[in-house]
Amino acid sequence: MRYFITALLSLFVVVGYGQLLEDDTKVLDKIQGEAIFSLNAEEAIFTYDPEDGWFKIRKEIYVDPALVVDKKVISSGASLVNKEGLEIGKTLAEVKVKEGELITAYRSKDRFRAIIEGYVFKTKIKDDTRPEDIITSLLAEKSRTVKEEGFKEFFLEYKFEERKFDDLTAYAYRELNKTLSEDNDFRVIVVFRGAGNPYAIITNAQTVKVEKAKATWEDGSYKVIYFYKPTAAQAELIQDKILFTFMGL
């Protein structure tokens, strides 16, 4: 496992942050369905928890407004670009818009910003880029030193937000590419009480696999996994203040 974490840390420098596509990928309308759009290799995406090896994914894109019907459907053959205007894929059929808005510009072309959705098989996701998989691997590491350094590098490269709450420190990762909202909801929060093993993990409709937990708490899509038995005050701090601090409005 030590060698795995060493390789994992070196991988961060290459991939940046966010779960990435392994290759140029055709995204399907449903599990084992028809291809509706394509995305380039190394594009960051949002994934839901897998279902029978398939991931529902979302991606924020920009497209020519002339190729969008009633702000609801993107025409087939449209070029998909990122915020910087670089092509990142194209539509292969009509694609329904999950969220969309017209971006008007001064002295330049208007653009339509949208979230689109589809399905890819698990082999299309680049290994060791999903945050939950990285956390699962780090938790399984036996060396305290390797684990601590692994989390530090992970939080840095994936741009986790850090905030202190009394004697606890929370590191939060947002749901990128899921919504156009300016205040994205958190995807996962790792809570520490000093150095060593995390004190708790908070997830939002995502799964982190752990061997042993001292306690768990769930409310809808939110779940807290405790690695130490919390006091009433600590549970209140985590389940109320920390969780709600990183919730999207």
C-alpha positions as CSV (number, residue, x, y, z in Angstrom):
1,M,0.0,0.0,0.0
2,R,2.9,2.4,0.7
3,Y,4.0,2.1,-3.0
4,F,0.4,2.7,-4.1
5,I,0.2,5.9,-2.1
6,T,3.6,7.1,-3.4
7,A,2.3,6.5,-7.0
8,L,-0.9,8.2,-6.1
9,L,0.8,11.4,-4.9
10,S,2.9,11.6,-8.1
11,L,-0.3,11.2,-10.1
12,F,-1.8,14.3,-8.6
13,V,0.7,16.5,-10.2
14,V,-0.4,15.2,-13.6
15,V,-4.2,15.1,-13.4
16,G,-4.9,18.2,-11.4
17,Y,-8.2,17.9,-9.5
18,G,-11.6,16.3,-10.2
19,Q,-12.6,13.0,-11.7
20,L,-11.3,12.7,-15.2
21,L,-12.2,10.7,-18.4
22,E,-9.5,8.2,-19.4
23,D,-9.9,8.6,-23.2
24,D,-12.0,10.4,-25.7
25,T,-15.5,9.2,-24.7
26,K,-18.9,8.8,-26.1
27,V,-21.6,9.5,-23.5
28,L,-24.8,7.5,-23.7
29,D,-28.4,8.6,-23.0
30,K,-28.9,5.7,-20.6
31,I,-27.1,2.5,-19.4
32,Q,-26.2,0.6,-22.6
33,G,-28.0,3.2,-24.5
34,E,-27.2,5.4,-27.6
35,A,-24.3,7.9,-27.8
36,I,-25.6,11.5,-27.5
37,F,-22.4,13.5,-27.0
38,S,-18.6,13.0,-26.8
39,L,-16.0,14.5,-24.5
40,N,-12.3,14.7,-24.8
41,A,-9.8,12.6,-22.8
42,E,-8.8,14.2,-19.5
43,E,-12.0,16.2,-19.2
44,A,-13.1,16.7,-15.6
45,I,-16.7,15.5,-14.9
46,F,-19.1,15.1,-12.0
47,T,-20.1,11.5,-11.3
48,Y,-22.9,10.0,-9.2
49,D,-22.3,6.7,-7.4
50,P,-21.9,3.8,-9.9
51,E,-24.8,1.5,-10.7
52,D,-23.8,-2.0,-12.0
53,G,-20.5,-0.5,-13.2
54,W,-22.1,2.5,-14.9
55,F,-21.7,6.1,-13.9
56,K,-24.3,8.8,-14.5
57,I,-22.2,11.9,-15.2
58,R,-22.7,15.6,-15.7
59,K,-20.6,18.3,-17.4
60,E,-20.7,22.1,-17.7
61,I,-20.3,23.2,-21.3
62,Y,-20.8,26.3,-23.5
63,V,-22.4,26.2,-26.9
64,D,-23.5,28.6,-29.7
65,P,-27.1,29.8,-28.7
66,A,-28.2,29.3,-32.3
67,L,-27.9,25.6,-31.8
68,V,-30.1,25.5,-28.7
69,V,-33.9,25.1,-29.0
70,D,-36.0,26.9,-26.4
71,K,-33.1,26.6,-23.9
72,K,-34.0,23.0,-23.6
73,V,-32.3,21.0,-26.3
74,I,-28.9,21.3,-28.0
75,S,-28.9,20.3,-31.7
76,S,-26.9,17.4,-33.0
77,G,-23.5,18.3,-34.4
78,A,-22.9,21.2,-32.0
79,S,-19.4,22.0,-30.9
80,L,-19.1,21.9,-27.1
81,V,-16.5,24.3,-25.6
82,N,-15.3,25.2,-22.1
83,K,-15.3,28.6,-20.4
84,E,-12.1,29.5,-22.2
85,G,-13.6,28.7,-25.6
86,L,-11.6,25.5,-26.3
87,E,-13.5,22.6,-27.8
88,I,-14.0,19.8,-25.4
89,G,-16.5,17.6,-27.3
90,K,-19.5,17.6,-29.6
91,T,-23.1,16.5,-29.6
92,L,-23.8,13.3,-31.6
93,A,-27.6,13.6,-31.3
94,E,-30.0,16.0,-29.7
95,V,-29.1,16.5,-26.1
96,K,-31.5,17.6,-23.4
97,V,-30.3,20.5,-21.2
98,K,-30.5,19.8,-17.4
99,E,-29.8,23.5,-16.6
100,G,-29.1,26.4,-19.0
101,E,-28.7,30.1,-19.2
102,L,-27.8,32.6,-22.0
103,I,-24.6,34.5,-21.4
104,T,-24.8,37.9,-23.2
105,A,-21.6,39.5,-24.1
106,Y,-20.4,43.0,-25.0
107,R,-18.4,43.2,-28.2
108,S,-18.3,39.5,-28.6
109,K,-20.6,36.6,-29.3
110,D,-23.3,35.5,-26.8
111,R,-22.9,31.9,-25.5
112,F,-25.3,29.4,-23.9
113,R,-24.0,27.8,-20.7
114,A,-25.4,24.5,-19.8
115,I,-25.2,21.3,-17.7
116,I,-25.6,18.1,-19.7
117,E,-25.9,14.6,-18.5
118,G,-25.4,11.0,-19.7
119,Y,-23.8,7.6,-18.8
120,V,-20.4,6.1,-19.2
121,F,-19.0,2.7,-18.2
122,K,-16.5,2.6,-15.3
123,T,-13.6,1.9,-17.5
124,K,-14.0,5.4,-19.0
125,I,-13.2,7.0,-15.7
126,K,-9.5,7.5,-15.1
127,D,-8.2,5.5,-12.2
128,D,-7.6,7.2,-8.9
129,T,-9.2,10.5,-9.8
130,R,-12.6,10.1,-8.0
131,P,-12.3,11.8,-4.6
132,E,-14.1,9.0,-2.8
133,D,-11.8,6.3,-4.2
134,I,-8.7,8.3,-3.2
135,I,-10.1,8.8,0.4
136,T,-10.9,5.0,0.6
137,S,-7.3,4.2,-0.4
138,L,-5.8,6.7,2.0
139,L,-7.9,5.4,4.9
140,A,-6.6,1.9,4.2
141,E,-3.0,3.0,4.5
142,K,-1.3,1.5,7.6
143,S,1.5,4.0,7.9
144,R,0.4,7.1,9.8
145,T,3.1,9.2,8.1
146,V,2.2,8.2,4.6
147,K,-1.5,8.7,5.4
148,E,-1.0,12.2,6.7
149,E,1.2,13.2,3.8
150,G,-1.3,11.7,1.4
151,F,-4.2,13.7,2.7
152,K,-2.2,16.9,2.7
153,E,-1.3,16.5,-0.9
154,F,-4.8,15.4,-1.8
155,F,-6.4,18.4,-0.2
156,L,-3.9,20.7,-2.0
157,E,-4.2,19.3,-5.5
158,Y,-8.0,18.9,-5.4
159,K,-8.4,22.4,-4.0
160,F,-10.3,21.4,-0.8
161,E,-11.6,24.3,1.3
162,E,-10.2,24.4,4.8
163,R,-12.0,25.8,7.8
164,K,-11.6,25.5,11.6
165,F,-14.4,24.7,14.0
166,D,-13.3,24.8,17.6
167,D,-10.8,21.9,17.9
168,L,-11.9,20.4,14.6
169,T,-10.6,21.2,11.1
170,A,-12.8,20.5,8.1
171,Y,-11.7,20.0,4.5
172,A,-14.5,20.2,1.9
173,Y,-14.7,19.4,-1.8
174,R,-17.5,20.9,-3.9
175,E,-19.8,19.3,-6.5
176,L,-18.1,20.6,-9.6
177,N,-19.9,20.2,-13.0
178,K,-23.1,19.2,-11.3
179,T,-25.0,22.5,-11.4
180,L,-24.8,26.1,-12.6
181,S,-25.3,27.4,-9.1
182,E,-22.6,29.8,-8.0
183,D,-22.7,28.2,-4.5
184,N,-22.2,24.5,-5.1
185,D,-23.1,22.0,-2.5
186,F,-20.3,20.0,-0.9
187,R,-19.5,16.5,-2.2
188,V,-17.3,15.2,0.6
189,I,-15.9,16.7,3.8
190,V,-13.0,15.2,5.8
191,V,-12.8,16.3,9.4
192,F,-9.7,16.1,11.6
193,R,-9.1,16.5,15.3
194,G,-5.3,17.1,15.3
195,A,-3.0,14.9,13.2
196,G,-3.4,11.2,12.4
197,N,-6.5,9.5,11.2
198,P,-9.6,11.5,10.2
199,Y,-12.1,12.1,12.9
200,A,-15.1,11.9,10.6
201,I,-16.1,11.8,6.9
202,I,-19.2,13.6,5.6
203,T,-20.6,12.5,2.3
204,N,-23.4,13.8,0.0
205,A,-24.9,10.9,-2.0
206,Q,-21.5,9.4,-2.5
207,T,-19.8,6.4,-0.9
208,V,-16.5,6.2,1.0
209,K,-15.7,2.6,2.0
210,V,-14.3,2.1,5.5
211,E,-13.4,-1.1,7.4
212,K,-14.5,0.1,10.8
213,A,-16.7,3.0,12.0
214,K,-17.4,3.9,15.6
215,A,-20.7,5.5,14.7
216,T,-22.7,6.7,11.7
217,W,-25.5,9.3,11.2
218,E,-27.7,9.8,8.1
219,D,-30.2,12.5,7.0
220,G,-31.4,12.1,3.4
221,S,-28.4,12.1,1.1
222,Y,-26.0,13.2,3.9
223,K,-24.0,10.7,5.9
224,V,-21.5,11.1,8.6
225,I,-19.0,8.3,9.3
226,Y,-17.2,8.6,12.7
227,F,-13.9,7.0,13.4
228,Y,-14.0,7.9,17.1
229,K,-17.1,7.9,19.3
230,P,-18.3,11.5,19.3
231,T,-19.5,13.4,22.3
232,A,-22.9,15.1,22.1
233,A,-21.2,18.4,21.5
234,Q,-18.9,17.1,18.8
235,A,-21.8,15.4,17.0
236,E,-23.8,18.6,17.1
237,L,-20.8,20.6,15.8
238,I,-20.2,18.1,12.8
239,Q,-23.9,17.3,12.0
240,D,-25.1,20.9,12.3
241,K,-22.5,23.5,12.0
242,I,-19.9,21.9,9.7
243,L,-22.4,20.2,7.4
244,F,-24.5,23.3,7.0
245,T,-21.6,25.6,6.5
246,F,-20.6,23.8,3.3
247,M,-24.2,23.2,2.0
248,G,-25.1,25.0,-1.2
249,L,-27.8,27.7,-0.8
